[in-house]
C-alpha cells in the first residue's frame, strides 16, 4: 500500500478502509505499507492496525521520495514472488488477490494478470466506470498480444495488476522522468513486451 508524502493531502484516515479490504486473503501474503515521509499522523494510526493483522509491515521513508520512487524502492522490502499494489484511497474486493495469485500459480507462462475496476466515491460508495474499447467481454489466460493493443492507450488500471516479481527485477520499475499520467502505461508496455498476460472480466478493485 502506497501512502503519499508530506507534499500531498493527508489520507491517513483512509488507511483503515484500504487495509480492511485486505482482510480474508487466503493465499500466503504480506502487506507492506510504504509511508513516503507523510505528516498526517499515519504512524499513530498504523500501530493498532498492525496489532490486528500480523501480515502488515510498516516502512517509513526518511525523506519524501515521491510516489514513483517510493514504489521503485519497495522491491527490496517485498519478499514474495508476486507483487501487487494498492493506493491508500483504493479498496480491493473479496477474492481479488486469491484469484489472481491462483492464475499465476497454475499458469507458469503467465507473468501478469489484471482486471476491471470500479470508481470509489468519497463516502465509500462504488460506481461502475465506462469500459474502454480495448477491454474484451470475457476472461482470458494468454492468447492476446497485450503489447500491441496497449499502444493505442493505457487501459490497465495499476491497482488491478498482479505480476511476477521477476518482471520488476529484469525490466525495472517506474521511469521517474516521465509524467505520472504516462508512467503506468510505460511500465505495462515494457512488461507486456516480454510477458504473457491474463485478464479477469470483473471489477475486483475500487479506485
N, C-alpha and C positions, 0 to 999 in steps of 0.2 A: 504494500500500500504506500503510495507516494503522498507526502504531505508538504504543502507549499512553504516557502521560506518567509523571511521577515518582510519582504517587499510586496507580499500578496495578502489579501484579506484573510483574517484568521478563520479557520474552519474546523477548529478542534472539536466543536460541539457536534460535528457530523461523524467523527470517528466511531463513536459507539454504534451508529446506524450501519456504517460500512462494515465494521467488524462483526456486528450481529448477523449480517447477511452471510457471513462465512461459517457460521455455526452449522454443524451437521455434516461437514465434509467427511466422507468415509475413507477416502484413499489417504495414504501416508502423506503428510504435508507439513510445511512450516509457513508461518506468516511473519514476514519481515516488514516492520514499519520504518520507513525512511523519512525521518524528520529533517527537513532541509533548513536547520537553524531557525525554526519558527519562534515567534514571540507571542503566542496566543494561549499559553498555558497547557500545551499538549502534554508535557511531562507530568503534570498534575493529574490529568485525565487518564493517561495511559496506565498508571500504576494499578488501579483497581481492575482495569480490563485484563491486564496480564495475570492477575491472581485468579481470574475466572477461566482463562484459556492458556494452558501451558504450551500451546503451539506458537504463541506470539513472542517475537524477539524485537526489541526496540533499538534502533540505531539512530543516533542524533549526530548530524554533521557539525564539525567545529566552526564552520563558516557556511554562508549561503552559497550554494553552487548553481542554483537554477534547476528547473525541472529536469532537463535532459542530462546534464552532468550528474545530477543526483541518481537518476536511473542507471546511467552508464557505470557508475562506480558501485552499483549494487551487486554486480556479479560475484565479487569475492565474498559477499555476505550470504549468497544463495547456495544452499547445499544440494538441492535436488537436481534431478535430470531434466525436469520440465519446469518452465518458467511462465508465469502469468502475472500481470499487474493490474491494480485497481486504484484509481484516484480516490481520495478521501471523501469526495462527494458523489461517488458511484455506489451501486449495490449489485451484488451477484444474486441470481435467483437460485433456488434449491436445485441441486443436481448439476449446476454449471461445470464445476471443476471435475467432479467424478466422471461425468460423461465424456469430457474432452480428454482427460487422462486415460480413460479406457480405450479411446480410439488410438491414442499414441502407443499405448502398451501393446495392443493387439495388432497393430499395423506398423511394423518397423520401417516401412518405406515412406511413411507419412511423418513429416517433421513439424508441421504447423496446422493447427485446427482453429477455426473461428466460427462465430455465429452471428445472428442478428442481435439488435439491441433496441430497448425502449428508451423513451425520454423519462426523466425523473424530475418532478416538479419540486418547488421549494418546501412543500409540506409533505413530501414523500409519496405523492400520488404519481402513478405511472401512466404514460400515454404512448400510443404507437407512433412511430416515426415513419415517414414515407420511405418505401423501398427504392433503392437506386435501380436503374435499368440493368446494371451488371449482376444484381442478386438473382440467382436462379430460384425456382419454386420447389426445390427438392434437396434433400441431403445428398452429399456425395463424399466418398473416400477415394481420393485420387481421380485421375482421368481428366482434369481440367488444366489448361495452360493458364494458370493464375497470373503469371508474369505478363503475358500478352494482354490479358483482359485488364490488368491494373494500369496499363499505360494510359488508358482513357481517363483515369482519375481514381482517387482512393475511395474504395467502398468498404474497406475493412476497418472496423472500429477497434482501436487499440485495446480497450479493456475486455474485448471479447476473445482475444487471442491467447492461446497456449501454444508454446513452441519448445522444441528440444534445446536444452542449454548449449549444445554444440553449435547451433547457428550463431549464437552470440559470440562464442569463443572463436569461431572461424571467420565470421563476416562482420563482426563489430556491432556496436550499438548505435545510438543516435549520432547523426552528424550535427554537432553543436554549432556549426557555421550556418546551418540552414534556418530559415524562419520556422517557428513552431508549427505553423499550419502545413508545412511541407515535410516535416521530419518523420512522421509516422509513415507517410507514403513512400518516402525514400527507403525507410527500413524494410517495409514489406516488399518493395521491388527487389532489394538486394537479397532478401531471404527467398522469395519465390523464384528468383532466377536459378536458385540451386536446389530448392526443396519442393517436394510434392505436398499437396495440401488436402485438407478435409473441411467440410462445411456442414453446420447444423442449421437447418432452416427454421429456427425458432429464436425469439429474443430471450437470451439467457442472462443478460446483464441490463441494468438500467443506468443511464448516464445523465 
